[in-house]
């Protein structure tokens, strides 16, 4: 039997749950706007687009990737990623290198020295502020927050892939 919290239940939630879900949606939207605006401002300070700045983040966290791997992880169309890599190379933030184990393949790696010198300092205040926020939560609460953020990001990436891929949203 379906319950009010069961996603398969056609009845809309009511009462406190409905209010919480609405507030959660609004908070998520506010967080999304704040994130996009922050990364747009960081990127602009370096002459980058927000997509370029986030691609650098993916490369910095993942290590060198092929263009196809970068496209999959970013949820972007391969043609878009090729142009993005070209721009990052022209701006001196990334470079193409030979794959160490597959001579037919090319990897894209971030110029970490330039990235850390020019972009990382722009995150100092934000990182400090987050550390202060984290201090107010128990380990158990942090585990719930971590699960939510990880799962929300995974789901958003899936939808992004559908939006930018051949199949589109149906």
Steps between C-alpha positions, in 0.01 A plus 500: 500500500628845406556760770493879478881498476505228231610650165260258327203650685304743281367695800691820567656532845315713752573674828852529634649276230352716222640810668844341544510383140407847377766661722755241384421578138538875563825449693634280220415764243664772711809281542512438126483872422767580760726225361462607138557866587804421717664285232413754232672772706806280565520408133460860383791610721718262294350568157321164504140395450322312778520180289873545457549555872297189586691294241822605672348387830418158352851466357661612825298248705518211251842540349560493125199385296430434136259742335236226503547436872478872571181521291341209692595634843385851414186378325590702192485416131841386361510783243450755779785349700742516206437873467522541878840322510626719216403813697663370821821430308497844338455661844786295646296304757519154340702305248466187291749225580567154362323220690776305682357156422307561176710682241188555283326695776543856621435615855414847623670613818464816700799727553482459878769761567304767316168381643623501860670837461212681329171326579542323835545824701154610385352207698674577832214697660237251380699201631549668838131582523406139421733369770320724750165363379615136520611550861136544602396150388552158655671223303163333451347820363797548269449145368136582412602828335778322308261230380244759386753716315667199334171352386358834385816567295486153344137546401562848363792371294277227354242760393775726363630210292152443359462872426831523316498152344339374182193357669391820679227493764186309417 
